[in-house]
């Protein structure tokens, strides 16, 4: 049991004194970059989805007209 307690103490010490946490300004700029990238990717995915949806609808419409 003492090895587990030693592990917890060592982990706490490492997190408190040895880890270099990011500054607030770094977190803000990273958040902005991730948000912008997410919006761009979402818009791209929406555009490709709409393009394929219209293309498949047109193909199905042409096939229906051919066989009628």
Order of alpha helices (4+ residues) and beta strands (2+ residues): alpha-alpha
